Amino acid sequence: MTGLALRLLRQRPASAIATLVALAGGVMILMTLAVFVQSALLFRPPPEQFAAADVVVAHRELTVTTREFGDTTTTRVPLPEGTVRVGLADEIRAVPGVTDVRLVGAEGGVASAVEVQARADAYGAIDRLARQAGVESYTGMDRGWAEQSDSIAARSFLLTAGSAFGGYVVLLIVGVAAGTIGLSVRHRRRDLALLRAVAATPRQARLLVVAEGVLVALASAVLGVPAGLWSTHWVHHQLVTRGFLPADFPIVNAGVAAAAAVAVTVLVAASGAWIAARRIARIRPAEALGEAAIEPTRGGRIRLVSGLVTLGGGVVSLFFAAGLSGTAALATAVGMLYLLVIAVALLAPWINGLAARLMSPVLRTVWRAPGELAAANLRVNARGMSVVLSALVLAIGFGGSVWFLQDNLQRQTVTQSRDGMLADRVLTAPHGISSTEVANVRQIPGVEAATGVRNTSVVVRVLDGAEPVVARAVDPSGLTSTIDVKVREGSLAELTDGTIAASALQASSSGWKVGQTAEIWLADGTPVHPRLVATYDRGLGFGDVLLPQERGVYDEMLVRTTGDVDQRLAAFGTVTDAGTVTGRLNRDLAISAWLNKLLITVLIGYSALAAGNTMVMAALARSRELAVLRLAGVTRRQVRRMVEAEQVGLLATALTLGVAIAGMTLIAVVHALTGTLIPYVPPLGWAAVLGGATALALVTTILPVRRLLRTPPVRAAGSRE
């Protein structure tokens, strides 16, 4: 069986190469992703600060339990400012076997950690005391987790990005690889039908196709693994250069990741080949060649029903996204994007057929006789071109929605920060700014208002779990003179101890109402139930939650002046123009957006590769068809015009669907995050998306067809399908 599969692959190099390219791209992406996820999973921070301690008691993560419909969900959220009460040290000191206890960073009744020297038989008692106090104890090599380092933050980043992106990548690769292999099998249905006609059993036909898929998948490793090594090195260099990873973060050997990527690719190829070969294998031997002569124009009933159900889910999601707000609307909009793209992939044969009928008058009018042939071909090949339509819609849908979403978030954040900044100076100091210094600055002649601001975070419940959100702890005195968060409901004048203000987006996501009590956890893990006194619109620019802080240390001071007071302000720290701070924010956001756009580029690029691949395969498979037309008297120019008309029809369908899906998704997501119904699209944005899709469709079809037309029609008419 393997020998026959190799001979068939050698006889049809075009299909084999196209499948090889698609699978090699999948190996490269999966391998790179697997290296970083594996590195994060295997990372164990060595104890440095607490190397001399036997046990470390600290509060580094918050555990939130949620009960929904009888099910219990536990979410662990990292705490950037977790503390331990000082009194716990005395309780630990009383445990038999404890020889020494030392507080680390003790201030105001709390400490950042407790270092303990103790015998091994005391570890259990110390752990019980820690759990009763709502904190954690760390022993052995786990002591490294009690420290706060860039490497631990990098591990969390890799796991979060890997888990969020990995699922999408695997689904995309499965769809692309399965579609490419399926198209290759359909183009070879005459060969498979002939095997059935000469007494090959259905099982043998399926095994032959699976063997071909496995062989191509194994061959793809020869290209994909070296490409994966290069891409892993490049991505790692970029992550280090842009500050996402510390230079000393350990990256594992790529061997295991390469083996896993190849194994997944082989499994995908075998599954796709098995599914694609089922229909040919079920044909009766006497009917095999007749069945292979003309490809069915439509799919099966299961595909139709599945597509209609998926389309219905996408439409329902659209209405929900329009009626919801906050995180729920965002999740619904993203789900709508995937449902609609999947629906197009399932319903592609019927969509192609309907589009061919609707565009037939236009094609006949513009291209005349070649247009008539093009319309007929689009109707007959509706099923064969479904993979092409799906890939184009996927590329346009992702490119026109998720990519531009990053531009909208960056633009809205900078705009809100600039429009809401009433202060004209920002004061910073290496060790922070005390509340006393804020009061002294207010006494300087020419200073109209001064507000201390500390950057922090709070943990809130979201859906069936919890997540940290950006917060600002601010001095309420004169707050409205230095920033304008565009209050929608309530008043910031009521922002005092025991209260908070929140962005309208966050309030909607968490179900908070002005005047009601909210449930949050502070950055140190302390649970609080403050009263919501105001909601505001500029959450992207000034944080999702505003907390009152009248005393303590701030990260910066916002100062509104009416004269030249820079020299006096310089006595308290570094003075910066507020516009410069906004520009720095824009640059920081651009760095963060780079990663998201890199991930999106992988999705779009692989989708474009799939689209180009399938279109080249579809074009090269038409050798006999075009030769027969030329023998019947159709000129080469008429053939080229026919193919151009076909591509215009197919491209018009893909652009219409892709732009509609991208537009609906982008509007829904931007409205959920910013409240505006008109998203921002860069001037050349849509031109790049639409122009790129058009160029891809034309180049990957016109050039192969021109190559076919150089072959004499008499010789081409006798070639393989």
TORDO-83633 format. One record per residue (C-alpha): residue in three letters; x, y, z. Coordinates in pm, whole numbers, plus 50000, padded with zeros to 5 digits. Example, Ala and Ser with C-alpha at 12.3 -4.5 7.8 and 13.67 -1.06 7.14 Angstrom:
BEGIN
ALA512304955050780/SER513674989450714/
***
This chain:
BEGIN
MET500005000050000/THR502845024050084/GLY504605017049755/LEU501435023649554/ALA500845055749751/LEU504375067649667/ARG503865060349297/LEU500585079549290/LEU502185109149467/ARG505015110049213/GLN502505110048929/ARG500635139949075/PRO503345163049211/ALA501225194849203/SER498635182349455/ALA501335166449668/ILE503385198649680/ALA500335219749766/THR499415196550053/LEU503065195450161/VAL503245233450184/ALA500055235750390/LEU501175208750632/ALA504725222750659/GLY503275256550756/GLY501205239351022/VAL504255221151161/MET506175254051184/ILE503385272651368/LEU502555243951603/MET506195237751684/THR506915274151770/LEU503825276551986/ALA504585243552159/VAL508145254252247/PHE506955284852437/VAL504045267452608/GLN506305238552712/SER508905263352840/ALA506255279853056/LEU504905246953191/LEU508365233953284/PHE509625266753431/ARG510485265153801/PRO511895297553946/PRO514945290554164/PRO514755305754514/GLU517105335554540/GLN515735361054784/PHE514415333355013/ALA517185307954950/ALA518185307355317/ALA514645300855449/ASP513135266355503/VAL509535278755461/VAL508205310855310/VAL504695322955391/ALA503325347955141/HIS500195357254951/ARG500955354254580/GLU497645342254437/LEU493965347054503/THR491565317754479/VAL488025327054377/THR485275300854383/THR482155305454173/ARG479015284054175/GLU476875284153859/PHE473995260253794/GLY475285236554061/ASP478835235553922/THR481785249654117/THR484565267653930/THR487865277154095/THR489985305053947/ARG493485314554065/VAL494565350253998/PRO498135362754059/LEU498395390754317/PRO500985417954249/GLU500775432554601/GLY499845403054822/THR500585407555193/VAL500575387255515/ARG499345400755848/VAL502125405756098/GLY500285386256370/LEU500655353956170/ALA504385354556243/ASP503705350956617/GLU501405321156554/ILE504075304256341/ARG506735311456603/ALA504695291056855/VAL504745259756635/PRO507045232356776/GLY510105228156557/VAL510235264556442/THR513615279856527/ASP513395314456370/VAL510785337156211/ARG511555369356023/LEU509185394555866/VAL510015408355524/GLY508825443255429/ALA506725448555741/GLU504735480855738/GLY501435490955895/GLY500515456956038/VAL501265437055721/ALA504385422355560/SER505215411455208/ALA506365377155333/VAL507415356955638/GLU510705337255634/VAL510735306755861/GLN513565284255983/ALA512075251256098/ARG512455213556107/ALA510705193255839/ASP508135179656086/ALA506835215256140/TYR506025221855775/GLY502515207355794/ALA501495228656092/ILE502885260055926/ASP500925252255609/ARG497685248055809/LEU498175281755977/ALA498845297955641/ARG495725283155485/GLN493595294355779/ALA494935329555725/GLY494095328155356/VAL497725328055237/GLU500185301755106/SER503315284655234/TYR506215274755008/THR508915249055078/GLY511795233554883/MET512125245554525/ASP508635260254545/ARG510115288954749/GLY510935305654418/TRP507215310554356/ALA507035332654666/GLU509345357754501/GLN508135383954257/SER510295383453947/ASP510115391653578/SER510515354853494/ILE507355345253686/ALA505435372753508/ALA506865360453176/ARG505695324953250/SER502175337453317/PHE502305357352994/LEU503385327152788/LEU500685304952937/THR497975330952886/ALA498985338952529/GLY499575302352446/SER496235290252580/ALA494295318852418/PHE496015315752081/GLY496795278652072/GLY493225266752037/TYR492555290151745/VAL495755279351570/VAL495005242151606/LEU491455246751473/LEU492745267551183/ILE495425242351091/VAL492925213751114/GLY490515232150884/VAL493175242750633/ALA494935209150619/ALA491685189750595/GLY490395212950323/THR493605210750121/ILE493735172950143/GLY490045170450062/LEU490485191749750/SER493445170549645/VAL491395138749680/ARG488485153349481/HIS490865162449200/ARG491975126049191/ARG488555110349211/ARG488975094848864/ASP492035075248980/LEU490275063349294/ALA487175054449099/LEU489275033948858/LEU490745014649151/ARG487225006949270/ALA486294995748921/VAL489164970448915/ALA487964954249239/ALA489704974949509/THR487674972849828/PRO486385004250002/ARG488804998050289/GLN491754995350049/ALA490775027949876/ARG490545046050207/LEU493825031650333/LEU495545042450012/VAL494405078350053/VAL495325078150423/ALA498765063950338/GLU499315092350092/GLY498265118050353/VAL500565103250616/LEU503515102050375/VAL503025138550278/ALA502665148150646/LEU505925130550734/ALA507635147350440/SER506315181150559/ALA508395176850875/VAL511545180150662/LEU510495215750578/GLY508405224250881/VAL510855215351160/PRO513775236751032/ALA511315264850963/GLY509975260351316/LEU513475262951463/TRP514035295451274/SER510645310251369/THR511135300451735/HIS514505317951743/TRP513105348951570/VAL510025351651794/HIS512125346452107/HIS514495374151998/GLN511585397551934/LEU509925389752269/VAL513175396852454/THR513925428352256/ARG510435442752318/GLY510435434352688/PHE507915405952696/LEU510505380452816/PRO513665384653025/ALA516805374252840/ASP517565346953096/PHE514135330153080/PRO514885293552999/ILE513585280952664/VAL513375243052641/ASN514925221852369/ALA512655220952065/GLY512845183052022/VAL509685174252214/ALA507765203052057/ALA508865192351709/ALA507765156451772/ALA504405168151906/ALA503855191651609/VAL504675164151360/ALA502415139451542/VAL499485163751539/THR500065171351172/VAL500165134351080/LEU496955128551275/VAL495255157951102/ALA496435146150760/ALA495275110350821/SER491875121850951/GLY491375146250664/ALA492315119850408/TRP490025093950566/ILE487045117850560/ALA487755129350204/ALA488015093550074/ARG484765081150226/ARG482485090849938/ILE484675076149665/ALA485175044549868/ARG481405039249903/ILE480765040349528/ARG479915007149361/PRO482614995349121/ALA480304996048817/GLU479295032048892/ALA482735044648989/LEU483885059448659/GLY480535074948578/GLU480385090448923/ALA483875104648879/ALA483125121048547/ILE481105149448692/GLU481605161649045/PRO478415166649251/THR477525203449276/ARG476205201949631/GLY477205187149964/GLY475335162350178/ARG472335167850399/ILE474375166250719/ARG476615194250592/LEU473605215250493/VAL471835210850826/SER475045217551021/GLY475665248850818/LEU472155262250869/VAL472325255651244/THR475705272951266/LEU474415302251062/GLY471425304951293/GLY473775305651591/GLY475765333751428/VAL472615354351363/VAL471445349351721/SER474895359951844/LEU474605391651636/PHE471385401551811/PHE472845393052152/ALA476025413052078/ALA473885443051983/GLY471815440852302/LEU474615433152549/SER477545453752667/GLY480865448652837/THR482675415352850/ALA479555395852759/ALA479125415852438/LEU482805411652353/ALA482705373752399/THR479465371652199/ALA480925392051913/VAL484045370451889/GLY481885339251899/MET479765353951621/LEU482875358151405/TYR483815321451437/LEU480245309051389/LEU479745329051070/VAL483085318350923/ILE482325281851001/ALA478815285850854/VAL480315299050529/ALA482685269250514/LEU479805244650561/LEU477395262050324/ALA480015271150062/PRO478665247349789/TRP475185262649810/ILE476565298049843/ASN478705293149533/GLY475755279449338/LEU473445307949441/ALA476115334149370/ALA476715319149023/ARG473035322148936/LEU472795357849066/MET475915369348883/SER475265351148556/PRO473565381348390/VAL476445404148490/LEU479085379648369/ARG477285374648037/THR476885412047986/VAL480485421448065/TRP482385391447926/ARG479815379047671/ALA480575342947561/PRO483465337747808/GLY481175351048079/GLU478525325247988/LEU481125297548020/ALA482345312348349/ALA478835312648494/ALA478315276348390/ASN481645265948543/LEU480835283748870/ARG477545264948893/VAL479065231148809/ASN482155235349030/ALA480255250249325/ARG481375222349555/GLY484935220449429/MET485495257649489/SER484025257249839/VAL487475254049998/VAL488655284649807/LEU485655305149919/SER486105294050281/ALA489785303250288/LEU489205337550132/VAL486335345850369/LEU488445334450665/ALA491365356650563/ILE489155387050494/GLY487035381850806/PHE490025379851040/GLY492005406450860/GLY489135431050857/SER488045426451217/VAL490635413951463/TRP493505433251303/PHE491675466651303/LEU490465460351657/GLN493995466751783/ASP494075500051599/ASN490765509851758/LEU491865500952110/GLN495135519852074/ARG493455550251920/GLN490655551452178/THR493055547452472/VAL495285575952356/THR492305597852267/GLN490635592652604/SER493885599252789/ARG494545631152592/ASP490995644852605/GLY490525636652971/MET493855650253096/LEU493135684553248/ALA496515686153423/ASP499385700753224/ARG502245686353432/VAL503065651553566/LEU505435648253861/THR507295615753937/ALA510025605154183/PRO512185573454212/HIS510655563054545/GLY507165576154486/ILE505395607354607/SER503895609754954/SER500535624955039/THR502415651655235/GLU504295661954921/VAL501005664154732/ALA499675687754999/ASN502855709054980/VAL502615711854601/ARG499065725054633/GLN500425754054837/ILE502765765654557/PRO501555797954392/GLY500495790454037/VAL499345755054116/GLU495615752754067/ALA495195715854161/ALA497305684954234/THR496215648454248/GLY498215618554363/VAL497755587154152/ARG498885551554227/ASN498715525353953/THR497265492954084/SER494725466153998/VAL491695449354149/VAL490215414954097/VAL486595412553986/ARG484285384053904/VAL483715378453533/LEU481385352453382/ASP482275320053567/GLY485645331353706/ALA487675361653807/GLU490275384053646/PRO492425414353737/VAL491475447953587/VAL493395480653571/ALA492655504353860/ARG493875538353981/ALA494065547754348/VAL493585585654349/ASP493415614254596/PRO489755625254568/SER490525661254668/GLY490395682354352/LEU490245651554131/THR487845666953879/SER490275695953828/THR493075673553698/ILE491215646453505/ASP487875643953327/VAL486795607653305/LYS483495618253145/VAL481105607553420/ARG477995590753285/GLU476075584953607/GLY476625595153968/SER479305619254093/LEU483025617254174/ALA482405641454460/GLU481125611454659/LEU484375591954611/THR485445586154972/ASP486505556655188/GLY484295526555123/THR483335537254771/ILE484605532954414/ALA483925546354067/ALA484035523453764/SER483995525953387/ALA480625520053228/LEU482095489753051/GLN483325473953375/ALA480135482153563/SER478075465853291/SER480325435253275/SER480165430353653/GLY476495439453690/TRP477185469353913/LYS474665497553954/VAL475315532054100/GLY474355531754467/GLN474755494154499/THR477575474054659/ALA480285458354443/GLU482385427754523/ILE486095431854451/TRP489495421354583/LEU492285446654621/ALA495745440654476/ASP496895425754808/GLY494035400654808/THR491845418755061/PRO488135413454987/VAL486095445455003/HIS482515455354926/PRO482545492354835/ARG479575512454716/LEU479625523554352/VAL479175561354337/ALA479825568853968/THR480325553753625/TYR482355569853349/ASP483145565252980/ARG486935569752963/GLY487945536653116/LEU490565528552852/GLY492445560552929/PHE492125561453309/GLY491505525753425/ASP488435504653485/VAL488165513053855/LEU488975544454058/LEU489775538854428/PRO490025566654688/GLN493445570454859/GLU493945601355073/ARG497175589955240/GLY500205569255156/VAL502555568854859/TYR501615576054498/ASP503355566954172/GLU502825601054017/MET501215634754074/LEU499005652353822/VAL499425690153851/ARG497335717453691/THR499115750653679/THR498335786453580/GLY501935798553553/ASP505585788653524/VAL506155767453833/ASP508435740353689/GLN511445750753899/ARG509485748254222/LEU507945715154119/ALA511405701554038/ALA512185701754411/PHE509715672954450/GLY510785651454152/THR510925649953775/VAL508505672953591/THR507065660953259/ASP504635677153019/ALA501265659053016/GLY501395656452636/THR504705637952661/VAL503095612452895/THR500325606352640/GLY502935600952368/ARG504755576052591/LEU501445557952646/ASN500975555752271/ARG504425540052230/ASP503775515052511/LEU500465505252354/ALA502165500852019/ILE504585476152178/SER501725456652334/ALA499745457452010/TRP502765443151828/LEU502315409451994/ASN498595407951919/LYS499215417751558/LEU501955391651531/LEU499525364551641/ILE496845377951409/THR499355379051122/VAL499965341951172/LEU496245334951142/ILE495765357150840/GLY498985345850673/TYR498145309150711/SER494625315450584/ALA496045333950284/LEU498475305250225/ALA495565281050229/ALA493575302649989/GLY496485306049748/ASN497315269349777/THR493805257649701/MET493375281949412/VAL496615270249251/MET495525234049295/ALA492105241549148/ALA493655259548851/LEU496215232648771/ALA493545205548793/ARG491715220748493/SER494205210048229/ARG491855185848048/GLU488865209148079/LEU490675238747921/ALA492185216547650/VAL488745203547550/LEU487455239247524/ARG490365249047299/LEU489815218247079/ALA486175228847049/GLY487265262246901/VAL487615284747207/THR490675307247168/ARG493365311847432/ARG492195347747487/GLN488625335947543/VAL489845309747791/ARG491775336247984/ARG488735359247988/MET486585330348106/VAL488945323348396/GLU489085360548480/ALA485295361848486/GLU485185331348715/GLN487625347448955/VAL485685379848958/GLY482525360649046/LEU484205340049316/LEU486095370149453/ALA482965391649461/THR481215364949667/ALA484155361249907/LEU484615398849947/THR480915404550009/LEU480725377850277/GLY484125385450429/VAL483535422950452/ALA480045417550595/ILE481345393750863/ALA484335415950945/GLY482205447350956/MET479595432351189/THR482265418251420/LEU484315450251429/ILE481285472151498/ALA480055448951775/VAL483455446051946/VAL484345483051922/HIS480895492752051/ALA481275468752343/LEU484725482452437/THR484415519452355/GLY480715526852322/THR481065540551967/LEU479215525451672/ILE481635537251404/PRO484995519151429/TYR488215534951313/VAL489825519351007/PRO493215532350889/PRO492995550150551/LEU494865522350373/GLY493445494550593/TRP490555482450382/ALA492565488950066/ALA495245465350197/VAL492735438350296/LEU490635440049980/GLY493595446149750/GLY495555417749907/ALA492655393549870/THR492095404449510/ALA495765401349417/LEU495975367349586/ALA492945354049401/LEU494055366749062/VAL497755357949083/THR497195322649213/THR494735315348932/ILE495755335748626/LEU499415325348634/PRO498765287648662/VAL496145289648387/ARG498565307848157/ARG501055280048221/LEU498435254248125/LEU497595273047807/ARG501175269747687/THR500635231947656/PRO499245220747316/PRO495555211747362/VAL495905177747193/ARG498485166947449/ALA496705183247742/ALA493385166547656/GLY494905132747727/SER496475143148056/ARG495295133248399/GLU492455151148566/
***
